[in-house]
Amino acid sequence: MKVTVHRKAHFNAAHRLYNNEWTDARNASVFGKCANPNYHGHNYELIVSVKGKIHPETGFVMDMKILKEIIEQEIEEQFDHKNLNEEVSYFESLNPTAENIAVVIWNILRERIESKLELSVTLYETPRNFVTYNGE
C-alpha cells in the first residue's frame, strides 16, 4: 500500500519569458506581455507530493517537518523575492516558464528526498495556470 503526502509552499518571483535567439518582435508575438523587458511577477504556489509506503514504526511516508525544511532551504530561500532570470543560476540559459521552473524544482528536491519515494511537484503560476512534473 502506498500513500501520497503533500506539502504546500509559496514564493514570489519576477521573470521574463524571452528567447535570446529571437527578435523582440517574435518574442512579443509568442510570449505577449510576459516578454516585457522590465519583467513581471507571480505569487507562485507550490505543492510537493511524496508517495511511498507507510513506515511501520513511524506511520509516516516521510516526516513532513523534514519535507518542510527541505522546501524552505532549497526552494523558498533560493527563489523567493528574486528575479529568476537574473538572480537564480538555473535560469541563466533556461527560459523560466512554469514548465521549466517545475522541472528545476523537481530536480533540486529529488537530490534531497529518498529515491525509494516517488516525487511530484505542482506549480501554480496563477490560480488558473499550473503545471505538474513527476520526473518523466
Phi, psi and omega per residue, in radians:
M1 nan 2.276 3.086
K2 -2.053 2.552 3.131
V3 -2.242 2.551 3.072
T4 -1.871 2.244 3.042
V5 -1.890 2.634 -3.070
H6 -2.266 2.488 3.045
R7 -2.240 2.255 -3.131
K8 -1.746 2.461 3.099
A9 -2.552 3.017 3.071
H10 -2.630 2.782 3.014
F11 -2.685 2.675 3.100
N12 -1.901 2.314 -3.112
A13 -2.682 2.691 3.059
A14 -1.827 2.688 3.052
H15 -2.783 2.966 3.028
R16 -2.373 2.262 3.053
L17 -1.557 2.114 -3.005
Y18 -2.839 2.370 3.046
N19 -1.882 2.006 -3.085
N20 -1.058 -0.374 -3.120
E21 -1.390 -0.204 -3.063
W22 -1.807 2.858 3.027
T23 -1.315 2.859 3.063
D24 -1.048 -0.649 -3.131
A25 -1.126 -0.764 3.134
R26 -1.175 -0.723 3.083
N27 -1.035 -0.768 3.123
A28 -1.111 -0.659 -3.140
S29 -1.156 -0.738 -3.087
V30 -1.420 -0.801 -3.007
F31 -1.757 -0.123 3.105
G32 1.003 -2.432 -3.092
K33 -1.151 -0.257 3.096
C34 -1.240 -0.208 3.094
A35 -1.606 0.144 -3.138
N36 -0.873 2.135 -3.111
P37 -1.088 -0.296 3.112
N38 -1.673 0.158 3.072
Y39 1.259 3.025 3.042
H40 -2.684 2.882 -3.041
G41 -2.224 2.894 3.098
H42 -2.433 2.676 2.944
N43 -1.732 1.605 -3.056
Y44 -1.319 2.413 2.991
E45 -1.951 2.311 -3.086
L46 -2.116 2.315 3.013
I47 -2.099 2.088 3.103
V48 -1.804 2.167 -3.101
S49 -2.023 2.268 -3.134
V50 -2.158 2.205 -3.078
K51 -2.091 2.353 3.098
G52 -3.073 -3.045 3.114
K53 -1.381 2.580 3.096
I54 -1.303 2.209 3.121
H55 -1.170 2.253 -3.037
P56 -1.148 -0.460 -3.107
E57 -1.540 -0.664 -3.088
T58 -1.684 -0.457 -3.031
G59 1.407 0.076 -3.122
F60 -1.716 2.586 2.821
V61 -1.363 -0.796 3.059
M62 -2.665 2.469 3.095
D63 -1.101 2.018 -3.073
M64 -1.143 -0.465 3.079
K65 -1.133 -0.705 3.111
I66 -1.192 -0.742 3.106
L67 -1.058 -0.759 3.097
K68 -1.006 -0.805 -3.127
E69 -1.124 -0.710 3.121
I70 -1.089 -0.805 -3.138
I71 -1.098 -0.760 3.131
E72 -1.068 -0.847 -3.077
Q73 -1.209 -0.821 -2.969
E74 -1.528 -0.494 -3.065
I75 -1.981 -1.069 -3.048
E76 -1.049 -0.785 -3.127
E77 -1.162 -0.553 -3.123
Q78 -1.473 -0.509 -2.986
F79 -1.895 -0.481 -2.985
D80 -1.177 2.295 3.135
H81 0.985 0.721 3.122
K82 -2.116 2.741 2.921
N83 -1.577 1.892 -3.027
L84 -1.028 -0.696 -3.121
N85 -1.114 -0.655 -2.973
E86 -1.839 -0.400 -3.021
E87 -2.015 -0.148 -3.110
V88 -2.030 1.959 -2.968
S89 -1.019 -0.498 3.138
Y90 -1.011 -0.447 -3.033
F91 -1.873 0.318 3.083
E92 -1.063 -0.662 3.129
S93 -2.258 0.302 -3.138
L94 -2.166 2.178 -3.129
N95 -1.119 2.140 -3.052
P96 -1.389 1.052 3.011
T97 -1.273 2.864 3.081
A98 -1.004 -0.676 3.134
E99 -1.068 -0.855 -3.123
N100 -1.185 -0.650 3.099
I101 -1.082 -0.764 3.137
A102 -1.081 -0.731 3.124
V103 -1.132 -0.751 3.113
V104 -1.066 -0.805 3.133
I105 -1.061 -0.783 3.135
W106 -1.030 -0.811 -3.133
N107 -1.084 -0.685 3.110
I108 -1.123 -0.857 -3.087
L109 -1.198 -0.604 -3.126
R110 -0.988 -0.602 3.139
E111 -1.211 -0.378 -3.063
R112 -1.841 -0.171 -3.101
I113 -1.936 2.345 -3.090
E114 -0.825 2.365 -3.078
S115 -1.137 -0.387 3.118
K116 -1.249 -0.236 3.128
L117 -1.680 2.384 3.077
E118 -1.384 2.502 -3.070
L119 -2.228 2.406 3.057
S120 -2.481 2.476 3.042
V121 -2.151 2.410 3.020
T122 -2.083 2.196 -3.095
L123 -2.069 2.098 3.058
Y124 -1.654 2.058 3.042
E125 -1.466 -0.651 2.996
T126 -2.410 2.952 3.105
P127 -1.021 -0.402 -3.097
R128 -1.839 -0.256 -3.116
N129 -2.048 2.015 -3.138
F130 -2.598 2.765 -3.134
V131 -2.291 2.709 3.086
T132 -2.253 2.385 3.092
Y133 -2.364 2.347 -3.114
N134 -2.251 0.374 3.066
G135 1.638 -0.046 -3.119
E136 -1.543 nan nan
